[in-house]
């Protein structure tokens, strides 16, 4: 049986009114990565997990997005954490997929630009969306 549903823990809601700030953080991370690699010689790579970059977006409705870039054994990965009304979700991304994430987010911003932070997302007890189909979850 094929499962086409994404796991609940891999979803992050991005209403379109803070989308520009969300994208600005992703662009900042895109610029940070090559600069970071150029400043850290390969011989001095730390063989553990350490925080290399962090940024936060807090919307007027209380949604919080934390962007954290971690260096793990010389490789960079991006963690995006989402917190809203007791809901806490996160995703980890290989930093190599950052361009694709930016492109998808921009495309969805154009397609669903009418969504705002006031468009609350209501989940029922099974963590399914209740009567909402006009938003995107990653």
Secondary structure, 3 states (H helix, E strand, C coil): CCCCCCCHHHCCECCHHHHHHHHHHHHHHHHHHHHHHHHCCHHHCCCCEEEEEEEEEECCCCCEEEEEEEEECCEEEEEEEEEECCEEEEEEEEHHHHHHHHHHHHHHHHHCCCCCCCCCCCECCCCCECCCCCCCEC
